[in-house]
Amino acid sequence: MDSPRKDVDAPASVGPRDLLDASSDAAAVVSAAGAVLGWTRAAEALLGHPPAEVTGRPAARLLAMRADPARVAGVAERCRSGMGWSGLVPLRHRDGHSVLVDLRVSASFRIGAEECFLLSAREQRPQWPMGESVLDGFLTRSPIGMAVMDLELRYVWLNDTLEQFGGVPREQRLGRRLSELLPGLQATAVETRMREVLATGEPVMDYEYLGWSWSDPLRQRAYSTSFFPLVGPDDSVTGVCYLVTDVTERWAARQLLSLVNEAGTRIGTTLDVLRTAQELADFAVPRFADFVIVDLLEPVLSTEGHGTWLTDAGPAPAKPVMRRAALRTVREGNPEVVARIGDKVDFLPPPHGLDLLITGEPILIPELDPDDVLWVTEQPARTARIREFGLHSLISVPMRARNTALGLTTFARSRNPAPFQADDVLLARELVARAAVCVDNARRYTREHTAAVTLQRSLLPQALTGGTALDVASSYLPADATDGVGGDWFDVIPLSGARVGLVVGDVVGHGLTAAASMGRLRTAVQTLADMELPPDELLAHLDDLVLRLGEEENSGTAAEGSTATFVGATCLYAVYDPVTRRCAMARAGHPPPVVVAPDGQVWFPEMPAGPPLGLGGMAFEATEIELAEHSLLGLYTDGLIEGADRDVELGMSRLCAALAVPDADLDTLCASAVQQLVPVPQPDDIALLLARTHALGIDHVVSWDVPVDPAAVGEVRAKAVHQVLTWGYDELVTTTELIVSELVTNAIRYAEPPITLRLLRDSRLTCEVADGSSTAPRLRHARSTDEGGRGLFLVAQLAHRWGARHTGGGKIIWAEQEIPEK
C-alpha cells in the first residue's frame, strides 16, 4: 500500500494504490493490529505526513487525544459485524497542531489473510455561530429595502431601509396593504406584480417605477423592485417577499440621455433662427420646466450681424440689446411673461451683467425669492409676475456657439413643486448647447442666403422699359430657403430703330456661384446685344464665352478665390421690331416663349431648341414670327412650368390658361400667373417676363430711296429737314441736316446700292441709312492736316448715340437724337 511521495500537482501513474484516491477525502487502510497499511495523497495533504513516515507504523500515534483502547475495541467490533462507524476525532498534524476531522470507519474486510479497515477523514472547519440577533441585524440594516407580504398582500415584516424609502412608519404599515398606504397607479401596479408571483410561483426581477417619499414629497424617486415567492415545508406559497433599491441616479442619467437624444431630433429641424428658438422652448415645456424664454442678441436676428462686437469690435454697450425670440409656458395665453416675441428685452438675472453672456456659466437659483432687494430694484415687473404665478426656481443658461455669444435661455418652475438642482443644470446646459449650434447654423445660413438673394436681385434689372415698342412686366421668385437662390435672370434691352431685345436665362446650380455666373452672363448678353447681333449669332458668341470660362476653371487659370464655375446655362433671346411687327428669336436649350394673340388664342412658336450654353460644337437657329399689335409675349424659366408634379407639358398648359385673360393689367396678370402656377415655394428660381406689343404707325416712320449720285445728297437732306419740321422738332433741324448729310455722303462714296434713308421717331429721333455693303464703318480721329475723315466723328458728337448693324442685304448706319421736352 506504500507509494512514493510526489508533489500534490504532479501526475501519478494509475495502479492499484490509486483506487484509494477515488474520493476527495483523506483515506488510509489500517490492520486489525492497528498498523497503517495504506496512505493516500489526500491523507498526506490533510496531516502533512508522507507515506514513508506512516505506513507500517501504529495509527494511534496520529491521534491528538489520549488513547482509549476500550473505545477502539468497540468500534472494531461494530465494524466486524458489517456496520460502519463515524465520529469527530482530533488528529495531529505533522507540524504539531490539531486537526478536527469527521472520521468514518468501514466494515472490516480482508486483504489476503489479514483483517483490515478503511478509514476516511474530512476536516471539520468551525462554523460561524449566527444567532437570531445577528440575522435580524443583517436584514434590518441592509441597504436594500426588504418586506414580507402575506397572501392578502398585507405587510408582515419590513426592514428599516424600506421604511425610509416610503416615509411611512413601520407601525402604520404592518397589517395593511401598499395600496392603502400609498394610493395611486404605482401601488396598484406593484400589487399586480405580487399577485403574478403568488399565482405563478415565478419571481419578477427588476421592475422599475417612479414614486414619491412622504419624507421628500417634492422630489420624484425611481425604484427597482424584485419579487419572489415564500414557500413552506409542503412547497405551498405562503407569501411574497420583495426587495427595493433606490435607482434614482441611474434613472436620472438614463432620462438625461433620452431627453438629449430626443432633443437632437426635435430642435433644429429647419434653418430658421426663430423657429429653432421656439423648438427649444416647446421641447422643454413641460418636460423640464413650466416656463421657458429664449432671448437672442439683435445681431443674431439680423441678416447682416455677426455678433463680432462681443469680441474684437471695441467696447460693448452697458447692456446688450436682445429681443424675445421664443417663449412657452404651461399656462394658456402665457400670462407670466413680461415681454412678447419680437419685443426688446434686457433681462439678466441680478446681479449679473454682460459678462454672463460672454464668459459666464449657467445660473442656478433653487429658491427664487421675490423679496430679494436686487430683484425688486432691477426687475420690478418680473418680480410682480414671480409673486403672482409662483415662480420658485430658475436656471439661466448663456447661449454660445463657435466662440460667439447668441443670447440667453431661462427655465423656470411654478406648477412643478420640485426645485431645480445641480443635475438639472447639466440637462439645461446640454439642451441649450444643442440649440445654440442649430441657431448659429441657421444664422449663418440665413446671412448667406440673404447675401445670395441680395446679390442676385442687384444683378437683375431694377427697372424695365420697352419704350414705345413694348409694355413690360416681370416677376422673380428666388428658390426656397432649403435649396438657395438659383441663376435665373431676365432683361429688356433697348436697341436701335425702336427695336427691343428680350432675354431670359437660367444658370445651372444654386447659391452665390450661380448668382455670380448669372451676373456675368447678363452683362455679356447686354454687350453682345449692343453690337446689334442677330439672336442666333448672339447665342453662338455667348456659348463661346461659357466654354472659355469653363476652360479657365478646368485649367486653373481663373483668378484665385473665384467661385464662379460655369457648369451650363440655358437662354432665350428675342428681338421685336415695332415697325415691321416681326420678332426674331433663338434659344439655347430653353423653353419656348408663349404668345397670346389679341383674340385670346394662345400658342407656342415652333422653333429649334438649340443646345444649352457650354456644350459647344452645335449651331443655333433663329426663327422669325409676325405679331399682331397688342399681342402678349411671355418669356419664362423652367421653374414656372415644372411645378411640384414635374410635368412640363401640364405646366405649359397651365401657363396658357393663366395668361389667356383679355384686357388684363400687365403687372396684375404677371403676379397672378406666378401665384397660380407656383402657390408654394419651389426648389428652383422662377422668372416670368411679359411684353405687350405695339406698332409704330406710318406717321412715325418715313423713308426715301437715295440715288447713287452726290447731287442727291442735297435733295434728301431737304426732305429730311422738312419731315423734322412737320413732326415739330424745330430744335433738331440743324443736327439732323448735318447727320443726314454725313451718313448719305459716306454711303454714296464708299457703299453699294441700294441706299435708303429712314427717319423714325419714338422716344428718340433716329436717322438710318441702309446700303448693300457689309463693310462696317470705322470712327477715325483726323489730324489737323487731313482734309477728310471727320464725318463719323462729327456724327458721334452730334448724336446721343450711333452705331451699325448688319442685315441680310447689307448694313444700316444709324444715329439717335434726344427729343427735347415741350
ZIHUVEN-V256660 format. One record per residue. N is the residue number from 0. PHI is phi as a letter, one per 40 degrees, with the letter a starting at -180 (NA if undefined). D_CENTER is the distance of its C-alpha to the mean C-alpha in whole Angstrom. Layout:
# ZIHUVEN-V256660
N_PHI_D_CENTER / N_PHI_D_CENTER
This chain:
# ZIHUVEN-V256660
0_NA_85 / 1_c_85 / 2_a_82 / 3_c_81 / 4_c_78 / 5_b_75 / 6_c_72 / 7_d_70 / 8_c_67 / 9_c_69 / 10_c_70 / 11_b_73 / 12_c_75 / 13_c_76 / 14_a_79 / 15_d_81 / 16_c_81 / 17_c_77 / 18_c_77 / 19_c_78 / 20_c_74 / 21_c_73 / 22_b_72 / 23_c_70 / 24_c_73 / 25_c_75 / 26_b_78 / 27_a_82 / 28_b_85 / 29_b_88 / 30_c_92 / 31_c_94 / 32_c_96 / 33_g_93 / 34_c_92 / 35_c_88 / 36_b_88 / 37_a_84 / 38_a_81 / 39_c_78 / 40_c_75 / 41_c_73 / 42_c_76 / 43_c_76 / 44_c_73 / 45_c_74 / 46_b_77 / 47_g_77 / 48_c_80 / 49_c_80 / 50_d_82 / 51_c_85 / 52_c_86 / 53_b_86 / 54_c_87 / 55_g_91 / 56_b_91 / 57_c_92 / 58_c_88 / 59_c_90 / 60_c_89 / 61_c_85 / 62_c_86 / 63_b_85 / 64_a_87 / 65_c_91 / 66_c_93 / 67_b_94 / 68_d_96 / 69_c_96 / 70_c_93 / 71_c_92 / 72_c_95 / 73_c_94 / 74_c_91 / 75_c_92 / 76_c_94 / 77_c_91 / 78_c_90 / 79_c_93 / 80_c_93 / 81_g_90 / 82_b_87 / 83_b_85 / 84_a_84 / 85_a_81 / 86_i_81 / 87_c_80 / 88_b_82 / 89_c_81 / 90_b_81 / 91_b_82 / 92_c_79 / 93_c_80 / 94_c_79 / 95_h_81 / 96_c_79 / 97_c_79 / 98_b_77 / 99_c_77 / 100_b_76 / 101_c_77 / 102_c_79 / 103_b_80 / 104_b_84 / 105_c_84 / 106_c_87 / 107_c_90 / 108_a_90 / 109_b_92 / 110_b_91 / 111_g_95 / 112_c_97 / 113_b_96 / 114_c_94 / 115_b_90 / 116_b_88 / 117_c_84 / 118_b_82 / 119_b_78 / 120_b_77 / 121_b_73 / 122_c_72 / 123_b_72 / 124_c_69 / 125_c_70 / 126_c_67 / 127_c_65 / 128_c_67 / 129_c_65 / 130_c_66 / 131_c_65 / 132_c_64 / 133_c_62 / 134_c_60 / 135_c_60 / 136_c_58 / 137_c_56 / 138_c_54 / 139_c_55 / 140_c_53 / 141_c_50 / 142_c_47 / 143_b_46 / 144_c_47 / 145_b_49 / 146_a_51 / 147_b_54 / 148_b_54 / 149_c_57 / 150_c_57 / 151_c_56 / 152_g_53 / 153_c_55 / 154_c_55 / 155_b_57 / 156_a_56 / 157_a_53 / 158_c_53 / 159_c_52 / 160_c_48 / 161_c_47 / 162_c_49 / 163_c_47 / 164_d_44 / 165_c_45 / 166_g_47 / 167_c_50 / 168_d_53 / 169_d_55 / 170_c_58 / 171_c_56 / 172_c_54 / 173_d_57 / 174_g_58 / 175_b_55 / 176_c_52 / 177_c_48 / 178_c_48 / 179_c_51 / 180_c_49 / 181_b_46 / 182_c_45 / 183_i_42 / 184_c_39 / 185_c_39 / 186_c_43 / 187_c_43 / 188_c_41 / 189_c_42 / 190_c_46 / 191_c_45 / 192_c_44 / 193_c_47 / 194_c_49 / 195_c_47 / 196_c_49 / 197_c_52 / 198_c_52 / 199_b_51 / 200_g_52 / 201_b_48 / 202_c_46 / 203_b_43 / 204_b_41 / 205_f_38 / 206_c_37 / 207_b_35 / 208_a_35 / 209_b_34 / 210_a_37 / 211_b_39 / 212_b_42 / 213_c_45 / 214_c_45 / 215_a_41 / 216_c_40 / 217_c_37 / 218_b_35 / 219_c_34 / 220_b_35 / 221_b_34 / 222_b_37 / 223_b_37 / 224_b_41 / 225_b_43 / 226_b_46 / 227_a_49 / 228_c_52 / 229_b_56 / 230_b_58 / 231_c_62 / 232_d_65 / 233_c_65 / 234_g_62 / 235_c_61 / 236_c_58 / 237_b_59 / 238_i_56 / 239_b_52 / 240_b_51 / 241_b_47 / 242_b_46 / 243_b_43 / 244_b_40 / 245_c_38 / 246_b_35 / 247_d_33 / 248_c_31 / 249_c_30 / 250_c_29 / 251_c_27 / 252_c_25 / 253_c_24 / 254_c_23 / 255_c_21 / 256_c_19 / 257_c_19 / 258_c_18 / 259_c_15 / 260_c_14 / 261_c_14 / 262_c_12 / 263_c_9 / 264_c_9 / 265_b_10 / 266_b_9 / 267_g_6 / 268_c_6 / 269_b_7 / 270_c_8 / 271_b_11 / 272_c_12 / 273_c_15 / 274_c_13 / 275_c_10 / 276_c_14 / 277_c_15 / 278_c_13 / 279_c_14 / 280_c_18 / 281_c_17 / 282_c_16 / 283_c_19 / 284_b_22 / 285_c_24 / 286_d_22 / 287_b_23 / 288_a_25 / 289_c_27 / 290_a_26 / 291_b_23 / 292_b_22 / 293_b_20 / 294_b_22 / 295_b_20 / 296_c_22 / 297_d_23 / 298_d_22 / 299_c_18 / 300_c_19 / 301_c_21 / 302_c_20 / 303_b_22 / 304_c_22 / 305_b_21 / 306_g_22 / 307_c_24 / 308_c_27 / 309_c_26 / 310_b_27 / 311_b_30 / 312_c_30 / 313_g_34 / 314_c_34 / 315_c_32 / 316_c_33 / 317_d_35 / 318_b_32 / 319_c_29 / 320_c_28 / 321_b_25 / 322_b_24 / 323_c_23 / 324_c_19 / 325_a_19 / 326_a_22 / 327_a_23 / 328_b_26 / 329_c_28 / 330_c_30 / 331_c_30 / 332_g_30 / 333_f_29 / 334_c_33 / 335_c_32 / 336_c_30 / 337_c_32 / 338_b_29 / 339_c_27 / 340_c_24 / 341_g_25 / 342_c_28 / 343_c_28 / 344_b_29 / 345_b_30 / 346_c_29 / 347_b_30 / 348_d_31 / 349_d_35 / 350_c_36 / 351_c_33 / 352_b_33 / 353_c_30 / 354_c_30 / 355_c_28 / 356_c_25 / 357_c_25 / 358_b_27 / 359_c_27 / 360_c_26 / 361_d_25 / 362_b_28 / 363_b_30 / 364_b_33 / 365_d_34 / 366_b_37 / 367_c_36 / 368_b_40 / 369_c_40 / 370_c_43 / 371_c_42 / 372_c_44 / 373_c_41 / 374_c_39 / 375_c_42 / 376_c_42 / 377_c_39 / 378_b_37 / 379_c_40 / 380_c_38 / 381_c_35 / 382_c_38 / 383_c_39 / 384_c_36 / 385_c_36 / 386_c_40 / 387_c_39 / 388_b_36 / 389_g_37 / 390_c_34 / 391_b_35 / 392_a_32 / 393_a_29 / 394_b_27 / 395_b_25 / 396_b_22 / 397_c_22 / 398_b_18 / 399_b_18 / 400_a_15 / 401_f_16 / 402_g_20 / 403_b_19 / 404_c_20 / 405_b_18 / 406_i_20 / 407_a_22 / 408_b_21 / 409_b_24 / 410_b_24 / 411_a_28 / 412_b_30 / 413_b_33 / 414_c_33 / 415_c_32 / 416_c_35 / 417_c_34 / 418_c_33 / 419_c_30 / 420_b_31 / 421_c_30 / 422_c_27 / 423_c_26 / 424_c_25 / 425_c_23 / 426_c_21 / 427_d_20 / 428_c_19 / 429_c_17 / 430_c_15 / 431_c_15 / 432_c_14 / 433_c_11 / 434_c_11 / 435_c_12 / 436_c_10 / 437_c_7 / 438_c_10 / 439_c_12 / 440_c_9 / 441_c_9 / 442_c_13 / 443_c_13 / 444_c_12 / 445_d_14 / 446_c_17 / 447_c_16 / 448_c_16 / 449_c_19 / 450_c_21 / 451_c_21 / 452_c_22 / 453_c_25 / 454_c_26 / 455_c_26 / 456_c_28 / 457_c_30 / 458_c_31 / 459_c_32 / 460_c_35 / 461_c_36 / 462_a_39 / 463_b_40 / 464_a_44 / 465_b_46 / 466_g_49 / 467_c_52 / 468_c_51 / 469_a_48 / 470_c_46 / 471_b_42 / 472_a_39 / 473_a_35 / 474_a_32 / 475_b_28 / 476_b_25 / 477_c_22 / 478_c_19 / 479_c_16 / 480_c_13 / 481_c_11 / 482_c_14 / 483_g_16 / 484_c_19 / 485_b_22 / 486_b_25 / 487_c_27 / 488_a_31 / 489_a_34 / 490_a_37 / 491_b_41 / 492_b_43 / 493_c_47 / 494_b_49 / 495_c_53 / 496_g_56 / 497_g_53 / 498_c_51 / 499_b_47 / 500_c_45 / 501_b_41 / 502_b_38 / 503_a_35 / 504_a_32 / 505_a_29 / 506_c_27 / 507_c_25 / 508_h_21 / 509_b_19 / 510_g_18 / 511_c_21 / 512_c_23 / 513_c_24 / 514_c_25 / 515_c_27 / 516_c_28 / 517_d_29 / 518_c_31 / 519_c_33 / 520_c_34 / 521_c_35 / 522_c_37 / 523_c_39 / 524_c_40 / 525_c_41 / 526_c_43 / 527_c_44 / 528_c_45 / 529_c_47 / 530_c_49 / 531_g_50 / 532_c_49 / 533_c_49 / 534_d_46 / 535_c_46 / 536_c_47 / 537_c_44 / 538_c_42 / 539_c_43 / 540_c_43 / 541_c_40 / 542_c_39 / 543_c_41 / 544_c_39 / 545_c_35 / 546_c_37 / 547_c_38 / 548_c_35 / 549_c_33 / 550_c_36 / 551_c_35 / 552_c_32 / 553_c_33 / 554_c_36 / 555_g_34 / 556_c_36 / 557_c_34 / 558_c_34 / 559_c_32 / 560_g_28 / 561_c_28 / 562_b_25 / 563_c_27 / 564_b_27 / 565_c_29 / 566_b_28 / 567_h_30 / 568_a_31 / 569_b_33 / 570_a_35 / 571_b_38 / 572_b_41 / 573_b_44 / 574_b_47 / 575_b_49 / 576_b_53 / 577_c_54 / 578_c_58 / 579_c_57 / 580_f_54 / 581_b_53 / 582_b_49 / 583_c_49 / 584_a_45 / 585_a_43 / 586_b_40 / 587_b_38 / 588_g_36 / 589_b_35 / 590_d_35 / 591_c_39 / 592_c_40 / 593_b_41 / 594_b_44 / 595_b_46 / 596_c_49 / 597_d_51 / 598_c_52 / 599_g_49 / 600_c_49 / 601_b_45 / 602_a_45 / 603_b_43 / 604_d_46 / 605_c_46 / 606_a_45 / 607_d_44 / 608_c_40 / 609_g_41 / 610_c_38 / 611_c_35 / 612_c_35 / 613_h_35 / 614_c_37 / 615_g_40 / 616_g_43 / 617_b_44 / 618_c_46 / 619_b_45 / 620_b_47 / 621_b_48 / 622_b_49 / 623_b_51 / 624_b_51 / 625_b_53 / 626_b_52 / 627_c_54 / 628_d_54 / 629_g_51 / 630_c_49 / 631_b_45 / 632_b_43 / 633_b_39 / 634_b_37 / 635_a_33 / 636_b_30 / 637_c_29 / 638_c_26 / 639_c_29 / 640_b_30 / 641_c_27 / 642_g_26 / 643_c_23 / 644_c_26 / 645_g_26 / 646_c_30 / 647_c_32 / 648_c_35 / 649_c_34 / 650_c_32 / 651_c_36 / 652_c_38 / 653_c_36 / 654_c_36 / 655_d_40 / 656_c_40 / 657_c_38 / 658_c_40 / 659_c_43 / 660_b_44 / 661_c_48 / 662_f_48 / 663_c_45 / 664_c_44 / 665_c_42 / 666_c_39 / 667_c_39 / 668_c_39 / 669_c_36 / 670_c_34 / 671_c_35 / 672_c_34 / 673_c_31 / 674_c_30 / 675_c_31 / 676_c_30 / 677_b_26 / 678_c_26 / 679_b_22 / 680_d_20 / 681_b_20 / 682_c_18 / 683_b_21 / 684_c_23 / 685_b_26 / 686_b_30 / 687_b_33 / 688_b_36 / 689_b_39 / 690_b_43 / 691_b_46 / 692_c_49 / 693_b_52 / 694_b_56 / 695_c_58 / 696_c_62 / 697_c_65 / 698_c_65 / 699_b_63 / 700_b_64 / 701_a_67 / 702_a_68 / 703_b_71 / 704_c_72 / 705_b_74 / 706_c_77 / 707_c_77 / 708_a_79 / 709_d_79 / 710_c_81 / 711_c_79 / 712_c_76 / 713_c_78 / 714_c_78 / 715_c_75 / 716_c_74 / 717_c_76 / 718_c_75 / 719_c_71 / 720_c_73 / 721_c_74 / 722_c_71 / 723_c_69 / 724_c_72 / 725_c_72 / 726_c_68 / 727_g_69 / 728_b_67 / 729_d_70 / 730_c_68 / 731_b_67 / 732_c_70 / 733_c_71 / 734_c_68 / 735_c_68 / 736_c_71 / 737_c_70 / 738_c_67 / 739_c_69 / 740_d_72 / 741_c_70 / 742_c_67 / 743_c_70 / 744_c_73 / 745_c_70 / 746_c_69 / 747_c_73 / 748_c_74 / 749_b_71 / 750_b_69 / 751_b_70 / 752_c_71 / 753_c_70 / 754_b_70 / 755_b_68 / 756_b_68 / 757_b_65 / 758_b_64 / 759_b_61 / 760_b_60 / 761_b_57 / 762_c_55 / 763_b_57 / 764_c_60 / 765_b_60 / 766_b_63 / 767_b_62 / 768_b_65 / 769_b_64 / 770_a_66 / 771_c_66 / 772_c_65 / 773_c_62 / 774_c_63 / 775_c_60 / 776_c_62 / 777_b_61 / 778_c_61 / 779_b_64 / 780_b_65 / 781_c_69 / 782_c_71 / 783_c_74 / 784_c_76 / 785_c_75 / 786_c_77 / 787_b_74 / 788_g_70 / 789_b_69 / 790_c_68 / 791_c_64 / 792_c_64 / 793_c_66 / 794_c_64 / 795_c_61 / 796_c_62 / 797_c_63 / 798_c_60 / 799_c_57 / 800_a_56 / 801_a_57 / 802_i_56 / 803_a_57 / 804_b_55 / 805_c_57 / 806_b_58 / 807_c_59 / 808_b_63 / 809_i_62 / 810_a_61 / 811_b_60 / 812_b_61 / 813_b_60 / 814_a_60 / 815_b_58 / 816_b_60 / 817_c_58 / 818_c_60 / 819_c_61 / 820_c_60 / 821_b_63
